[in-house]
Amino acid sequence: MKSPTPQESYDHIMGASPDYWSWWNLDSNVGGLDDAPDDWIVKGTIENPYEDSPAELPVQLGHVEIVRAIRKIAAKKAGKYVSASAQKSCSDFIFRRDEADFDAGTADEVLQVAVLGEVVYG
């Protein structure tokens, strides 16, 4: 299977609206889903789930970080709170991309793994 393209990672993850959840405050440099540049980037913040300061952590993600998180989830190396549906969607994205079915919840899990290294919010 060929490596995912930046357009595919953007469509599957950011197109699923993971920032629906209140802990995200994200902005993208993409105007619409039809034409994500190869160097697309999402910036913003996530609420800090840990007891230390600051209240929000900075976020800067692009294709490489998203695919790295998807691979980590697919390999079952993203911690114990990853849902079975996120695991399946990530595995499908790697091996059967046309069958990958991310929704806001599973895409949120990918972003949490990309930023925090694990799923904290659920």
N, C-alpha and C positions, 0 to 999 in steps of 0.2 A: 504494500500500500504506500502510495506517495505521501510525503509530509503534508500536513494541512497548510493551506495558504492563509495569509493574514485576513483575507476576506472571509474565509470559512470560520476562522476563530472569532472574528467580530460578529458575524451573523449568528452563529450558534450561541455565543455567550452573551454579548451585549444586546443582541436582538431579542433575547428572552427576558429582558428588563430586570436584571438582578438588583438594580438599585430601587426597586419597589419597596424594599425593607427599610425601616426607619434608621438603621445604623449606618446606612450609606449616604454620602453626599458626593455624587460623582458628576463629572462633566467630560464630554468626549470631543475630540477634534473632528468628528465625523458628522456631517450634516444629515445624512440618511443612510439607511442600510444598503442602498444599491451601489455605493461607490466608496468603500472604505479604502483609504490609502494604505500602502504597504507598511508605512510607519505610523499607523493609527495609535493613538494614546488616550488613555482615560486617566484623568487626574481628579483629585478630591480628597475626601477624608472618610474614615470609618470611626465610629465610636470606639474608644479604647476599652476593651473588655477586661483589662487588668486593673488592679487597684492603684497603680501608679499614675503619675501625671505624664503627659497632658490628657485632657478629656477626649481628644480626637487624635488619631494617627494619620499621617499623610499617606496618600495612595498615588502611585504612578505606575500604571500597567499598560502593557502593549501585547502584541502577538506572542513574543517569546515567553513572557511571564505566564500568560494564560495557558499556552500549550504545555509548559513545564508543570503547572498545577494539574492540568488534565491528566498528564502522564503519571504524576504522583498518585492521583486518586485511582486511576485505572490499575496501577501496580499495587494497590492496597497499602500504600505507605503514607497516608494522610491522616492517621489517627482513628480513634474509635467512634467518632461521632458523624462520620460520613454516611449518608443514607444509602441504602441499596439502590435507589433510583439514580442517585448521582454517580455511584459506582458503575452502573449499567450504561448510563449516558456517556460517561467518559470512555469506557471501554469501546462502546459503539463508535464514538468519535475517532478513536485511534484505528480501529480495525474495520469498521463498517460505517463510514462517515454518513452515508445517506440514510442510515437508520437511527442516528443520534437524535434524541428528542429531549432537549433541555427546556425546562420551564423556569420561571422566576426563582423557585426554590433551589433547584439543582445548579443553576448558573450562579446563584448567590454562594453556594458551597464552593464552587470553583474559585470565585473571587476571594472568599475567606482563606482558602488554602494558599492562594497566590500571595495574599497580603500578610496573613497571620501564621501560615504554616500548618494550620489545622482548622477544623470547623468549631467555632465557639458559640455562635448564635444559631438558634434553631427553631 
